[in-house]
């Protein structure tokens, strides 16, 4: 059963295209994480927040990534990091066309 990881934090920017240019290397490195399936990057310029929704193959993979990512964010001086892990309900997610596998 796949697991969702939700991470959000206060973020001063950059946003939009500048965010893409700044974090492309990190995005590529995420693809190599153990058990990683996909990520949706989130950003809200008005509330100065950013983060992501990730899907991992196991809870252990999500926990390991959250620990590493939290340390990395703190290394960038980011505080107030919130991370939550959820089990995905496969039947309902499939009914609503949610992708739960690598494509």
Residue, then its C-alpha position, 0 to 999 in steps of 0.5 A: x500500500x502506498x503512503x503519502x507524505x505532506x510537507x509544508x513550511x513558511x517560505x520567502x521564495x523564489x516562486x514560479x519560474x524562479x523556483x523551478x530554476x532554483x530547485x531543478x537539481x533537488x527535483x532530480x535528486x528526489x527521483x532517486x530516493x528509495x521508494x519514491x513514486x511522485x511529487x506534486x510541488x506546492x507554492x503559495x506566494x501570497x501566504x509565503x508557503x511552499x512544500x509538496x505532496x509525495x507518494x512513496x511505496x512504503x511508510x518506512x521510505x516516507x519516514x526516511x525521506x521526511x527525516x532527510x528532507x527536514x534536515x536539508x530544509x533546516x540547513x537552508x534556514x527554513x523553520x516551522x516544517x510540518x510533515x505528515x504521513x498518510x496511508x492511501x486508500x487505494x480503492x477510493x483513490x483509483x475511483x477518483x483517478x489518482x495515480x498510485x504507481x510509477x508511470 
